[in-house]
Amino acid sequence: MAQKIAKRSTEDLVATLRAKADKSAGLPIFPEGVTLADVVAHHQDVRRGLGLDAEPRAEHIKLSLEFLPTQKQAKALLETKGLFDGLRFDASDLDWTSGEGELVSGRGESILMAILRRDTTAELTGDVEGADRRGQDREPIAPPRCLVR
């Protein structure tokens, strides 16, 4: 399938993407919020890896942050059970907070990447004592919970 798509012109690919941009997710278990957070995270993975300064739109970060800690589908899909327990996230550049407990603050993009288990520890502040206990039953992608200790 990838080889077939690779043969298409750039104009054709762009037209196809634009035609489907407003369509909702096809599977109820994979809602738009997860799709948006996934796109933002992978954009940041590439941007950070290449050392580029470009950032996603603030509204995309905020929508992703509003979705991930609150939606049952996101928690099940991203295996985040217990990740948010006892933590209060506060985005310094957005009008967004979530949770109760020990404060973790920083730019919204850094918090989003941490929630998605990318190592943004150096970009966050707060006292998250006990973060090591979160998610002991699975191998972390980055340092435990990617949160400040």
Secondary structure, DSSP 4 states (H G I P E B T S, - for coil): -HHHHHTS-HHHHHHHHHHHTTPPPSSTTS-HHHHHHHHHHHHHHHHHHHT------HHHHHHHHHHTTT-HHHHHHHT-TTTSTTEEEEETTTTEEEESSEEEEE-HHHHHHHHTT---GGG-EE--TTGGGTTTTS--SSSGGG---
